[in-house]
């Protein structure tokens, strides 16, 4: 039995220990904000936080999560109050197709927690998520706005 917290709620899982966290979140927990992209941890669409660190959930087995805190895009806002990165994303009109944006936001939140006032170079190095619509300039602008 694996016990961990998802967005503040205690969870228990005794299923397939090799199930990726991504599939647990989407299929078991019903949290559809975390997206499947490549399935090999390269694109970042599935980015969530585990104990505050941005991780690619498609490659994390649920069996490794005992005692951890998982935060998904659904867990960022506090009630009706959006996280400052979510607000910046809207203000900068970042999303085009929007598919990768939840992972981008989660990566940005972790980057800002580690580097509160990142330079363009730090953003480029720290945000390795792929956006097929290439909204990278708007992503960078939103991160700077949230940092301000």
N, CA, C and O atoms as a GROMACS GRO file, in nm:
protein
  592
    1UNK      N    1   0.085  -0.118   0.000
    1UNK     CA    2   0.000   0.000   0.000
    1UNK      C    3   0.089   0.124   0.000
    1UNK      O    4   0.174   0.141   0.087
    2UNK      N    5   0.068   0.210  -0.099
    2UNK     CA    6   0.141   0.336  -0.109
    2UNK      C    7   0.048   0.446  -0.061
    2UNK      O    8  -0.066   0.457  -0.107
    3UNK      N    9   0.098   0.528   0.032
    3UNK     CA   10   0.020   0.641   0.083
    3UNK      C   11   0.092   0.770   0.048
    3UNK      O   12   0.211   0.785   0.076
    4UNK      N   13   0.020   0.862  -0.013
    4UNK     CA   14   0.077   0.991  -0.050
    4UNK      C   15  -0.035   1.094  -0.056
    4UNK      O   16  -0.152   1.059  -0.042
    5UNK      N   17   0.001   1.219  -0.075
    5UNK     CA   18  -0.096   1.327  -0.078
    5UNK      C   19  -0.102   1.386  -0.218
    5UNK      O   20   0.002   1.411  -0.280
    6UNK      N   21  -0.222   1.407  -0.268
    6UNK     CA   22  -0.241   1.472  -0.398
    6UNK      C   23  -0.327   1.596  -0.375
    6UNK      O   24  -0.442   1.586  -0.332
    7UNK      N   25  -0.270   1.711  -0.403
    7UNK     CA   26  -0.340   1.839  -0.387
    7UNK      C   27  -0.404   1.852  -0.249
    7UNK      O   28  -0.516   1.902  -0.236
    8UNK      N   29  -0.332   1.805  -0.147
    8UNK     CA   30  -0.379   1.818  -0.010
    8UNK      C   31  -0.467   1.705   0.040
    8UNK      O   32  -0.500   1.701   0.159
    9UNK      N   33  -0.505   1.613  -0.046
    9UNK     CA   34  -0.589   1.499  -0.006
    9UNK      C   35  -0.504   1.372   0.006
    9UNK      O   36  -0.427   1.340  -0.085
   10UNK      N   37  -0.520   1.301   0.117
   10UNK     CA   38  -0.446   1.177   0.137
   10UNK      C   39  -0.502   1.069   0.045
   10UNK      O   40  -0.623   1.052   0.033
   11UNK      N   41  -0.412   0.997  -0.020
   11UNK     CA   42  -0.449   0.891  -0.113
   11UNK      C   43  -0.379   0.762  -0.074
   11UNK      O   44  -0.271   0.763  -0.014
   12UNK      N   45  -0.442   0.651  -0.109
   12UNK     CA   46  -0.381   0.520  -0.091
   12UNK      C   47  -0.395   0.445  -0.222
   12UNK      O   48  -0.497   0.454  -0.291
   13UNK      N   49  -0.291   0.371  -0.256
   13UNK     CA   50  -0.294   0.296  -0.381
   13UNK      C   51  -0.230   0.161  -0.358
   13UNK      O   52  -0.118   0.152  -0.309
   14UNK      N   53  -0.302   0.055  -0.394
   14UNK     CA   54  -0.246  -0.079  -0.382
   14UNK      C   55  -0.256  -0.154  -0.514
   14UNK      O   56  -0.260  -0.277  -0.516
   15UNK      N   57  -0.259  -0.080  -0.623
   15UNK     CA   58  -0.265  -0.141  -0.756
   15UNK      C   59  -0.126  -0.173  -0.809
   15UNK      O   60  -0.033  -0.194  -0.732
   16UNK      N   61  -0.115  -0.176  -0.940
   16UNK     CA   62   0.010  -0.206  -1.009
   16UNK      C   63   0.119  -0.108  -0.965
   16UNK      O   64   0.107   0.012  -0.990
   17UNK      N   65   0.225  -0.157  -0.900
   17UNK     CA   66   0.330  -0.068  -0.850
   17UNK      C   67   0.405   0.005  -0.962
   17UNK      O   68   0.471   0.106  -0.937
   18UNK      N   69   0.398  -0.045  -1.083
   18UNK     CA   70   0.466   0.017  -1.196
   18UNK      C   71   0.380   0.120  -1.269
   18UNK      O   72   0.426   0.183  -1.364
   19UNK      N   73   0.254   0.139  -1.223
   19UNK     CA   74   0.168   0.237  -1.288
   19UNK      C   75   0.233   0.375  -1.280
   19UNK      O   76   0.270   0.419  -1.171
   20UNK      N   77   0.248   0.444  -1.394
   20UNK     CA   78   0.303   0.579  -1.389
   20UNK      C   79   0.208   0.674  -1.316
   20UNK      O   80   0.086   0.661  -1.324
   21UNK      N   81   0.268   0.769  -1.246
   21UNK     CA   82   0.189   0.869  -1.174
   21UNK      C   83   0.090   0.937  -1.268
   21UNK      O   84  -0.024   0.964  -1.228
   22UNK      N   85   0.129   0.964  -1.391
   22UNK     CA   86   0.040   1.028  -1.489
   22UNK      C   87  -0.092   0.952  -1.500
   22UNK      O   88  -0.199   1.013  -1.495
   23UNK      N   89  -0.084   0.820  -1.514
   23UNK     CA   90  -0.207   0.742  -1.532
   23UNK      C   91  -0.285   0.732  -1.403
   23UNK      O   92  -0.408   0.728  -1.406
   24UNK      N   93  -0.215   0.729  -1.289
   24UNK     CA   94  -0.287   0.732  -1.162
   24UNK      C   95  -0.368   0.861  -1.152
   24UNK      O   96  -0.487   0.859  -1.121
   25UNK      N   97  -0.304   0.973  -1.180
   25UNK     CA   98  -0.372   1.102  -1.168
   25UNK      C   99  -0.493   1.110  -1.261
   25UNK      O  100  -0.600   1.154  -1.219
   26UNK      N  101  -0.477   1.068  -1.384
   26UNK     CA  102  -0.584   1.082  -1.482
   26UNK      C  103  -0.694   0.977  -1.462
   26UNK      O  104  -0.813   1.010  -1.466
   27UNK      N  105  -0.655   0.853  -1.439
   27UNK     CA  106  -0.754   0.743  -1.437
   27UNK      C  107  -0.806   0.710  -1.299
   27UNK      O  108  -0.924   0.680  -1.284
   28UNK      N  109  -0.722   0.714  -1.198
   28UNK     CA  110  -0.763   0.678  -1.063
   28UNK      C  111  -0.814   0.799  -0.984
   28UNK      O  112  -0.916   0.791  -0.915
   29UNK      N  113  -0.742   0.912  -0.996
   29UNK     CA  114  -0.779   1.031  -0.920
   29UNK      C  115  -0.876   1.122  -0.997
   29UNK      O  116  -0.935   1.213  -0.938
   30UNK      N  117  -0.892   1.099  -1.127
   30UNK     CA  118  -0.984   1.180  -1.207
   30UNK      C  119  -0.936   1.321  -1.233
   30UNK      O  120  -1.017   1.409  -1.263
   31UNK      N  121  -0.807   1.344  -1.223
   31UNK     CA  122  -0.749   1.477  -1.246
   31UNK      C  123  -0.696   1.482  -1.389
   31UNK      O  124  -0.588   1.430  -1.417
   32UNK      N  125  -0.770   1.542  -1.477
   32UNK     CA  126  -0.739   1.539  -1.620
   32UNK      C  127  -0.650   1.653  -1.667
   32UNK      O  128  -0.616   1.659  -1.785
   33UNK      N  129  -0.611   1.745  -1.578
   33UNK     CA  130  -0.527   1.858  -1.618
   33UNK      C  131  -0.387   1.818  -1.660
   33UNK      O  132  -0.328   1.883  -1.746
   34UNK      N  133  -0.334   1.714  -1.602
   34UNK     CA  134  -0.201   1.665  -1.638
   34UNK      C  135  -0.215   1.587  -1.767
   34UNK      O  136  -0.294   1.493  -1.775
   35UNK      N  137  -0.141   1.624  -1.868
   35UNK     CA  138  -0.158   1.570  -2.003
   35UNK      C  139  -0.054   1.466  -2.038
   35UNK      O  140   0.060   1.470  -1.991
   36UNK      N  141  -0.095   1.371  -2.123
   36UNK     CA  142  -0.002   1.276  -2.183
   36UNK      C  143   0.053   1.340  -2.309
   36UNK      O  144  -0.023   1.388  -2.394
   37UNK      N  145   0.184   1.342  -2.322
   37UNK     CA  146   0.246   1.396  -2.442
   37UNK      C  147   0.324   1.289  -2.515
   37UNK      O  148   0.274   1.228  -2.609
   38UNK      N  149   0.446   1.266  -2.472
   38UNK     CA  150   0.533   1.172  -2.541
   38UNK      C  151   0.543   1.036  -2.472
   38UNK      O  152   0.571   0.936  -2.538
   39UNK      N  153   0.521   1.032  -2.342
   39UNK     CA  154   0.531   0.906  -2.268
   39UNK      C  155   0.672   0.866  -2.229
   39UNK      O  156   0.692   0.762  -2.167
   40UNK      N  157   0.772   0.948  -2.265
   40UNK     CA  158   0.911   0.915  -2.231
   40UNK      C  159   0.980   1.026  -2.153
   40UNK      O  160   1.103   1.027  -2.143
   41UNK      N  161   0.903   1.119  -2.098
   41UNK     CA  162   0.959   1.223  -2.013
   41UNK      C  163   1.034   1.333  -2.084
   41UNK      O  164   1.110   1.406  -2.021
   42UNK      N  165   1.014   1.348  -2.213
   42UNK     CA  166   1.088   1.448  -2.288
   42UNK      C  167   1.010   1.579  -2.309
   42UNK      O  168   1.069   1.686  -2.304
   43UNK      N  169   0.880   1.570  -2.332
   43UNK     CA  170   0.806   1.690  -2.373
   43UNK      C  171   0.760   1.777  -2.257
   43UNK      O  172   0.750   1.899  -2.273
   44UNK      N  173   0.733   1.719  -2.142
   44UNK     CA  174   0.694   1.795  -2.025
   44UNK      C  175   0.546   1.823  -2.009
   44UNK      O  176   0.507   1.890  -1.913
   45UNK      N  177   0.462   1.775  -2.100
   45UNK     CA  178   0.318   1.798  -2.087
   45UNK      C  179   0.263   1.739  -1.957
   45UNK      O  180   0.161   1.786  -1.907
   46UNK      N  181   0.329   1.640  -1.903
   46UNK     CA  182   0.283   1.570  -1.783
   46UNK      C  183   0.347   1.621  -1.654
   46UNK      O  184   0.339   1.554  -1.551
   47UNK      N  185   0.409   1.738  -1.659
   47UNK     CA  186   0.482   1.790  -1.542
   47UNK      C  187   0.389   1.819  -1.424
   47UNK      O  188   0.287   1.886  -1.439
   48UNK      N  189   0.427   1.767  -1.308
   48UNK     CA  190   0.360   1.792  -1.181
   48UNK      C  191   0.471   1.818  -1.079
   48UNK      O  192   0.589   1.811  -1.112
   49UNK      N  193   0.433   1.849  -0.956
   49UNK     CA  194   0.532   1.865  -0.850
   49UNK      C  195   0.524   1.746  -0.755
   49UNK      O  196   0.415   1.703  -0.717
   50UNK      N  197   0.639   1.694  -0.719
   50UNK     CA  198   0.649   1.594  -0.613
   50UNK      C  199   0.740   1.656  -0.508
   50UNK      O  200   0.858   1.681  -0.532
   51UNK      N  201   0.682   1.680  -0.391
   51UNK     CA  202   0.753   1.749  -0.283
   51UNK      C  203   0.816   1.880  -0.332
   51UNK      O  204   0.926   1.916  -0.292
   52UNK      N  205   0.743   1.951  -0.418
   52UNK     CA  206   0.785   2.081  -0.465
   52UNK      C  207   0.873   2.082  -0.588
   52UNK      O  208   0.897   2.187  -0.648
   53UNK      N  209   0.922   1.966  -0.628
   53UNK     CA  210   1.009   1.958  -0.746
   53UNK      C  211   0.927   1.924  -0.869
   53UNK      O  212   0.839   1.838  -0.864
   54UNK      N  213   0.955   1.991  -0.981
   54UNK     CA  214   0.888   1.961  -1.107
   54UNK      C  215   0.941   1.828  -1.160
   54UNK      O  216   1.061   1.810  -1.175
   55UNK      N  217   0.849   1.735  -1.187
   55UNK     CA  218   0.886   1.604  -1.241
   55UNK      C  219   0.793   1.569  -1.356
   55UNK      O  220   0.680   1.619  -1.364
   56UNK      N  221   0.841   1.484  -1.443
   56UNK     CA  222   0.761   1.434  -1.555
   56UNK      C  223   0.688   1.309  -1.506
   56UNK      O  224   0.750   1.204  -1.487
   57UNK      N  225   0.560   1.321  -1.486
   57UNK     CA  226   0.482   1.215  -1.419
   57UNK      C  227   0.467   1.087  -1.501
   57UNK      O  228   0.430   0.984  -1.446
   58UNK      N  229   0.496   1.093  -1.631
   58UNK     CA  230   0.483   0.972  -1.712
   58UNK      C  231   0.591   0.869  -1.678
   58UNK      O  232   0.575   0.751  -1.709
   59UNK      N  233   0.700   0.912  -1.613
   59UNK     CA  234   0.809   0.820  -1.582
   59UNK      C  235   0.827   0.790  -1.435
   59UNK      O  236   0.926   0.730  -1.396
   60UNK      N  237   0.731   0.833  -1.352
   60UNK     CA  238   0.741   0.812  -1.208
   60UNK      C  239   0.644   0.702  -1.166
   60UNK      O  240   0.523   0.724  -1.171
   61UNK      N  241   0.692   0.584  -1.124
   61UNK     CA  242   0.600   0.481  -1.078
   61UNK      C  243   0.534   0.521  -0.946
   61UNK      O  244   0.598   0.578  -0.858
   62UNK      N  245   0.406   0.492  -0.933
   62UNK     CA  246   0.333   0.525  -0.810
   62UNK      C  247   0.400   0.462  -0.689
   62UNK      O  248   0.395   0.518  -0.580
   63UNK      N  249   0.463   0.346  -0.706
   63UNK     CA  250   0.526   0.277  -0.592
   63UNK      C  251   0.637   0.358  -0.527
   63UNK      O  252   0.675   0.328  -0.414
   64UNK      N  253   0.690   0.459  -0.596
   64UNK     CA  254   0.800   0.540  -0.541
   64UNK      C  255   0.750   0.662  -0.465
   64UNK      O  256   0.830   0.742  -0.418
   65UNK      N  257   0.620   0.677  -0.452
   65UNK     CA  258   0.564   0.800  -0.397
   65UNK      C  259   0.525   0.794  -0.250
   65UNK      O  260   0.469   0.890  -0.198
   66UNK      N  261   0.551   0.685  -0.183
   66UNK     CA  262   0.508   0.671  -0.044
   66UNK      C  263   0.559   0.788   0.040
   66UNK      O  264   0.679   0.816   0.044
   67UNK      N  265   0.466   0.856   0.106
   67UNK     CA  266   0.499   0.967   0.195
   67UNK      C  267   0.523   1.101   0.126
   67UNK      O  268   0.563   1.197   0.191
   68UNK      N  269   0.500   1.109  -0.004
   68UNK     CA  270   0.528   1.233  -0.077
   68UNK      C  271   0.402   1.319  -0.091
   68UNK      O  272   0.290   1.275  -0.064
   69UNK      N  273   0.426   1.444  -0.133
   69UNK     CA  274   0.318   1.538  -0.165
   69UNK      C  275   0.323   1.566  -0.314
   69UNK      O  276   0.424   1.611  -0.367
   70UNK      N  277   0.213   1.538  -0.382
   70UNK     CA  278   0.202   1.562  -0.525
   70UNK      C  279   0.108   1.680  -0.546
   70UNK      O  280   0.000   1.687  -0.486
   71UNK      N  281   0.149   1.773  -0.630
   71UNK     CA  282   0.063   1.886  -0.666
   71UNK      C  283   0.047   1.886  -0.817
   71UNK      O  284   0.145   1.880  -0.891
   72UNK      N  285  -0.076   1.894  -0.862
   72UNK     CA  286  -0.108   1.902  -1.004
   72UNK      C  287  -0.158   2.043  -1.036
   72UNK      O  288  -0.171   2.125  -0.945
   73UNK      N  289  -0.184   2.070  -1.160
   73UNK     CA  290  -0.237   2.200  -1.200
   73UNK      C  291  -0.365   2.232  -1.125
   73UNK      O  292  -0.392   2.349  -1.096
   74UNK      N  293  -0.445   2.132  -1.094
   74UNK     CA  294  -0.569   2.153  -1.020
   74UNK      C  295  -0.544   2.200  -0.877
   74UNK      O  296  -0.633   2.258  -0.815
   75UNK      N  297  -0.425   2.176  -0.826
   75UNK     CA  298  -0.392   2.212  -0.688
   75UNK      C  299  -0.322   2.346  -0.672
   75UNK      O  300  -0.288   2.385  -0.560
   76UNK      N  301  -0.299   2.418  -0.782
   76UNK     CA  302  -0.228   2.546  -0.772
   76UNK      C  303  -0.314   2.658  -0.718
   76UNK      O  304  -0.272   2.732  -0.628
   77UNK      N  305  -0.433   2.673  -0.770
   77UNK     CA  306  -0.521   2.782  -0.727
   77UNK      C  307  -0.567   2.757  -0.584
   77UNK      O  308  -0.578   2.643  -0.539
   78UNK      N  309  -0.593   2.866  -0.514
   78UNK     CA  310  -0.649   2.858  -0.378
   78UNK      C  311  -0.794   2.903  -0.388
   78UNK      O  312  -0.824   3.022  -0.384
   79UNK      N  313  -0.884   2.806  -0.402
   79UNK     CA  314  -1.024   2.837  -0.424
   79UNK      C  315  -1.041   2.907  -0.557
   79UNK      O  316  -1.003   2.854  -0.661
   80UNK      N  317  -1.097   3.027  -0.554
   80UNK     CA  318  -1.118   3.105  -0.677
   80UNK      C  319  -0.997   3.192  -0.712
   80UNK      O  320  -0.997   3.258  -0.816
   81UNK      N  321  -0.895   3.192  -0.627
   81UNK     CA  322  -0.777   3.275  -0.650
   81UNK      C  323  -0.671   3.195  -0.725
   81UNK      O  324  -0.617   3.097  -0.674
   82UNK      N  325  -0.643   3.237  -0.847
   82UNK     CA  326  -0.542   3.169  -0.927
   82UNK      C  327  -0.402   3.194  -0.871
   82UNK      O  328  -0.378   3.295  -0.805
   83UNK      N  329  -0.313   3.101  -0.896
   83UNK     CA  330  -0.172   3.118  -0.864
   83UNK      C  331  -0.119   3.232  -0.950
   83UNK      O  332  -0.170   3.256  -1.059
   84UNK      N  333  -0.016   3.304  -0.902
   84UNK     CA  334   0.036   3.418  -0.977
   84UNK      C  335   0.088   3.379  -1.115
   84UNK      O  336   0.086   3.460  -1.207
   85UNK      N  337   0.136   3.256  -1.131
   85UNK     CA  338   0.181   3.211  -1.263
   85UNK      C  339   0.061   3.190  -1.355
   85UNK      O  340   0.067   3.224  -1.473
   86UNK      N  341  -0.048   3.135  -1.302
   86UNK     CA  342  -0.168   3.119  -1.383
   86UNK      C  343  -0.221   3.256  -1.427
   86UNK      O  344  -0.262   3.272  -1.542
   87UNK      N  345  -0.220   3.352  -1.336
   87UNK     CA  346  -0.264   3.488  -1.371
   87UNK      C  347  -0.176   3.548  -1.480
   87UNK      O  348  -0.226   3.610  -1.573
   88UNK      N  349  -0.045   3.529  -1.468
   88UNK     CA  350   0.048   3.581  -1.568
   88UNK      C  351   0.026   3.514  -1.703
   88UNK      O  352   0.036   3.580  -1.807
   89UNK      N  353  -0.004   3.385  -1.703
   89UNK     CA  354  -0.030   3.313  -1.828
   89UNK      C  355  -0.150   3.375  -1.901
   89UNK      O  356  -0.148   3.393  -2.023
   90UNK      N  357  -0.253   3.406  -1.825
   90UNK     CA  358  -0.371   3.469  -1.885
   90UNK      C  359  -0.339   3.610  -1.933
   90UNK      O  360  -0.379   3.648  -2.043
   91UNK      N  361  -0.270   3.687  -1.852
   91UNK     CA  362  -0.238   3.825  -1.888
   91UNK      C  363  -0.150   3.833  -2.013
   91UNK      O  364  -0.165   3.925  -2.094
   92UNK      N  365  -0.061   3.737  -2.030
   92UNK     CA  366   0.029   3.736  -2.146
   92UNK      C  367  -0.030   3.658  -2.264
   92UNK      O  368   0.034   3.647  -2.369
   93UNK      N  369  -0.151   3.602  -2.247
   93UNK     CA  370  -0.217   3.527  -2.354
   93UNK      C  371  -0.123   3.419  -2.411
   93UNK      O  372  -0.104   3.408  -2.532
   94UNK      N  373  -0.066   3.341  -2.319
   94UNK     CA  374   0.036   3.244  -2.356
   94UNK      C  375  -0.018   3.131  -2.444
   94UNK      O  376   0.041   3.098  -2.547
   95UNK      N  377  -0.127   3.074  -2.405
   95UNK     CA  378  -0.174   2.952  -2.472
   95UNK      C  379  -0.217   2.978  -2.616
   95UNK      O  380  -0.286   3.076  -2.645
   96UNK      N  381  -0.175   2.890  -2.703
   96UNK     CA  382  -0.228   2.890  -2.839
   96UNK      C  383  -0.319   2.768  -2.847
   96UNK      O  384  -0.440   2.782  -2.832
   97UNK      N  385  -0.266   2.649  -2.870
   97UNK     CA  386  -0.354   2.532  -2.864
   97UNK      C  387  -0.383   2.495  -2.719
   97UNK      O  388  -0.490   2.444  -2.688
   98UNK      N  389  -0.286   2.522  -2.630
   98UNK     CA  390  -0.305   2.503  -2.487
   98UNK      C  391  -0.269   2.367  -2.432
   98UNK      O  392  -0.266   2.349  -2.311
   99UNK      N  393  -0.240   2.270  -2.518
   99UNK     CA  394  -0.220   2.134  -2.470
   99UNK      C  395  -0.105   2.123  -2.370
   99UNK      O  396  -0.118   2.054  -2.269
  100UNK      N  397   0.004   2.188  -2.396
  100UNK     CA  398   0.123   2.173  -2.310
  100UNK      C  399   0.122   2.268  -2.191
  100UNK      O  400   0.209   2.260  -2.105
  101UNK      N  401   0.025   2.357  -2.185
  101UNK     CA  402   0.033   2.468  -2.091
  101UNK      C  403   0.029   2.427  -1.944
  101UNK      O  404   0.093   2.492  -1.862
  102UNK      N  405  -0.043   2.323  -1.909
  102UNK     CA  406  -0.044   2.284  -1.768
  102UNK      C  407   0.096   2.240  -1.723
  102UNK      O  408   0.140   2.275  -1.614
  103UNK      N  409   0.164   2.166  -1.807
  103UNK     CA  410   0.301   2.126  -1.776
  103UNK      C  411   0.395   2.245  -1.774
  103UNK      O  412   0.484   2.252  -1.689
  104UNK      N  413   0.376   2.339  -1.867
  104UNK     CA  414   0.459   2.460  -1.871
  104UNK      C  415   0.441   2.540  -1.742
  104UNK      O  416   0.538   2.586  -1.683
  105UNK      N  417   0.316   2.556  -1.699
  105UNK     CA  418   0.288   2.631  -1.577
  105UNK      C  419   0.351   2.564  -1.456
  105UNK      O  420   0.411   2.632  -1.372
  106UNK      N  421   0.338   2.434  -1.445
  106UNK     CA  422   0.396   2.362  -1.332
  106UNK      C  423   0.549   2.376  -1.330
  106UNK      O  424   0.609   2.392  -1.224
  107UNK      N  425   0.611   2.371  -1.448
  107UNK     CA  426   0.756   2.390  -1.456
  107UNK      C  427   0.793   2.532  -1.416
  107UNK      O  428   0.893   2.552  -1.346
  108UNK      N  429   0.714   2.630  -1.459
  108UNK     CA  430   0.742   2.770  -1.426
  108UNK      C  431   0.728   2.796  -1.276
  108UNK      O  432   0.810   2.868  -1.218
  109UNK      N  433   0.628   2.738  -1.213
  109UNK     CA  434   0.611   2.756  -1.068
  109UNK      C  435   0.732   2.701  -0.994
  109UNK      O  436   0.782   2.766  -0.902
  110UNK      N  437   0.780   2.585  -1.033
  110UNK     CA  438   0.899   2.527  -0.968
  110UNK      C  439   1.023   2.612  -0.994
  110UNK      O  440   1.104   2.632  -0.904
  111UNK      N  441   1.036   2.662  -1.118
  111UNK     CA  442   1.151   2.748  -1.148
  111UNK      C  443   1.150   2.872  -1.060
  111UNK      O  444   1.253   2.910  -1.005
  112UNK      N  445   1.034   2.936  -1.047
  112UNK     CA  446   1.026   3.058  -0.967
  112UNK      C  447   1.046   3.032  -0.818
  112UNK      O  448   1.095   3.119  -0.746
  113UNK      N  449   1.011   2.914  -0.772
  113UNK     CA  450   1.037   2.879  -0.632
  113UNK      C  451   1.188   2.869  -0.607
  113UNK      O  452   1.236   2.906  -0.500
  114UNK      N  453   1.261   2.818  -0.706
  114UNK     CA  454   1.406   2.802  -0.692
  114UNK      C  455   1.482   2.928  -0.730
  114UNK      O  456   1.587   2.958  -0.673
  115UNK      N  457   1.429   3.003  -0.826
  115UNK     CA  458   1.495   3.122  -0.879
  115UNK      C  459   1.389   3.232  -0.892
  115UNK      O  460   1.328   3.245  -0.998
  116UNK      N  461   1.366   3.310  -0.786
  116UNK     CA  462   1.254   3.406  -0.784
  116UNK      C  463   1.258   3.514  -0.892
  116UNK      O  464   1.152   3.562  -0.932
  117UNK      N  465   1.374   3.553  -0.939
  117UNK     CA  466   1.387   3.656  -1.043
  117UNK      C  467   1.477   3.603  -1.156
  117UNK      O  468   1.589   3.651  -1.172
  118UNK      N  469   1.429   3.506  -1.233
  118UNK     CA  470   1.516   3.444  -1.333
  118UNK      C  471   1.545   3.536  -1.451
  118UNK      O  472   1.462   3.618  -1.491
  119UNK      N  473   1.664   3.521  -1.506
  119UNK     CA  474   1.700   3.589  -1.630
  119UNK      C  475   1.644   3.508  -1.747
  119UNK      O  476   1.595   3.397  -1.728
  120UNK      N  477   1.650   3.565  -1.866
  120UNK     CA  478   1.608   3.490  -1.984
  120UNK      C  479   1.688   3.360  -1.998
  120UNK      O  480   1.632   3.255  -2.030
  121UNK      N  481   1.817   3.368  -1.973
  121UNK     CA  482   1.902   3.249  -1.984
  121UNK      C  483   1.862   3.143  -1.882
  121UNK      O  484   1.862   3.024  -1.913
  122UNK      N  485   1.827   3.185  -1.760
  122UNK     CA  486   1.784   3.089  -1.658
  122UNK      C  487   1.648   3.028  -1.694
  122UNK      O  488   1.625   2.909  -1.670
  123UNK      N  489   1.561   3.107  -1.752
  123UNK     CA  490   1.432   3.052  -1.797
  123UNK      C  491   1.455   2.952  -1.909
  123UNK      O  492   1.398   2.843  -1.908
  124UNK      N  493   1.538   2.988  -2.006
  124UNK     CA  494   1.566   2.898  -2.118
  124UNK      C  495   1.627   2.767  -2.070
  124UNK      O  496   1.595   2.660  -2.123
  125UNK      N  497   1.715   2.774  -1.971
  125UNK     CA  498   1.779   2.654  -1.918
  125UNK      C  499   1.685   2.575  -1.828
  125UNK      O  500   1.692   2.452  -1.824
  126UNK      N  501   1.598   2.644  -1.756
  126UNK     CA  502   1.513   2.578  -1.656
  126UNK      C  503   1.382   2.524  -1.709
  126UNK      O  504   1.326   2.430  -1.651
  127UNK      N  505   1.332   2.580  -1.816
  127UNK     CA  506   1.205   2.535  -1.874
  127UNK      C  507   1.237   2.457  -2.000
  127UNK      O  508   1.260   2.514  -2.107
  128UNK      N  509   1.238   2.325  -1.988
  128UNK     CA  510   1.274   2.239  -2.100
  128UNK      C  511   1.152   2.175  -2.164
  128UNK      O  512   1.165   2.090  -2.252
  129UNK      N  513   1.034   2.215  -2.120
  129UNK     CA  514   0.910   2.163  -2.178
  129UNK      C  515   0.899   2.208  -2.324
  129UNK      O  516   0.946   2.316  -2.361
  130UNK      N  517   0.837   2.125  -2.405
  130UNK     CA  518   0.821   2.154  -2.547
  130UNK      C  519   0.682   2.211  -2.573
  130UNK      O  520   0.582   2.159  -2.524
  131UNK      N  521   0.679   2.319  -2.651
  131UNK     CA  522   0.554   2.379  -2.697
  131UNK      C  523   0.553   2.371  -2.849
  131UNK      O  524   0.631   2.441  -2.915
  132UNK      N  525   0.468   2.288  -2.904
  132UNK     CA  526   0.466   2.271  -3.049
  132UNK      C  527   0.416   2.397  -3.120
  132UNK      O  528   0.444   2.416  -3.238
  133UNK      N  529   0.343   2.482  -3.050
  133UNK     CA  530   0.296   2.608  -3.109
  133UNK      C  531   0.402   2.717  -3.098
  133UNK      O  532   0.386   2.825  -3.155
  134UNK      N  533   0.509   2.689  -3.027
  134UNK     CA  534   0.624   2.779  -3.014
  134UNK      C  535   0.589   2.912  -2.949
  134UNK      O  536   0.627   3.018  -2.999
  135UNK      N  537   0.516   2.907  -2.839
  135UNK     CA  538   0.482   3.030  -2.766
  135UNK      C  539   0.590   3.064  -2.662
  135UNK      O  540   0.559   3.121  -2.558
  136UNK      N  541   0.713   3.030  -2.690
  136UNK     CA  542   0.821   3.046  -2.594
  136UNK      C  543   0.842   3.191  -2.550
  136UNK      O  544   0.870   3.215  -2.432
  137UNK      N  545   0.828   3.287  -2.639
  137UNK     CA  546   0.844   3.428  -2.598
  137UNK      C  547   0.735   3.467  -2.500
  137UNK      O  548   0.763   3.537  -2.403
  138UNK      N  549   0.612   3.424  -2.524
  138UNK     CA  550   0.502   3.456  -2.432
  138UNK      C  551   0.520   3.383  -2.299
  138UNK      O  552   0.488   3.436  -2.193
  139UNK      N  553   0.572   3.260  -2.305
  139UNK     CA  554   0.600   3.185  -2.182
  139UNK      C  555   0.703   3.262  -2.099
  139UNK      O  556   0.686   3.281  -1.979
  140UNK      N  557   0.810   3.305  -2.164
  140UNK     CA  558   0.915   3.379  -2.094
  140UNK      C  559   0.858   3.508  -2.035
  140UNK      O  560   0.888   3.543  -1.921
  141UNK      N  561   0.777   3.579  -2.113
  141UNK     CA  562   0.715   3.704  -2.064
  141UNK      C  563   0.627   3.678  -1.942
  141UNK      O  564   0.629   3.755  -1.846
  142UNK      N  565   0.552   3.569  -1.946
  142UNK     CA  566   0.464   3.537  -1.832
  142UNK      C  567   0.546   3.503  -1.708
  142UNK      O  568   0.508   3.541  -1.597
  143UNK      N  569   0.656   3.434  -1.725
  143UNK     CA  570   0.742   3.402  -1.610
  143UNK      C  571   0.799   3.531  -1.552
  143UNK      O  572   0.802   3.547  -1.430
  144UNK      N  573   0.844   3.620  -1.636
  144UNK     CA  574   0.895   3.750  -1.586
  144UNK      C  575   0.783   3.826  -1.515
  144UNK      O  576   0.807   3.887  -1.410
  145UNK      N  577   0.661   3.825  -1.568
  145UNK     CA  578   0.548   3.895  -1.506
  145UNK      C  579   0.521   3.835  -1.368
  145UNK      O  580   0.502   3.909  -1.271
  146UNK      N  581   0.518   3.703  -1.359
  146UNK     CA  582   0.492   3.637  -1.230
  146UNK      C  583   0.604   3.665  -1.131
  146UNK      O  584   0.580   3.675  -1.010
  147UNK      N  585   0.726   3.679  -1.180
  147UNK     CA  586   0.841   3.708  -1.093
  147UNK      C  587   0.838   3.851  -1.041
  147UNK      O  588   0.894   3.880  -0.936
  148UNK      N  589   0.772   3.940  -1.117
  148UNK     CA  590   0.769   4.082  -1.081
  148UNK      C  591   0.678   4.108  -0.966
  148UNK      O  592   0.664   4.222  -0.923
   0.00000   0.00000   0.00000
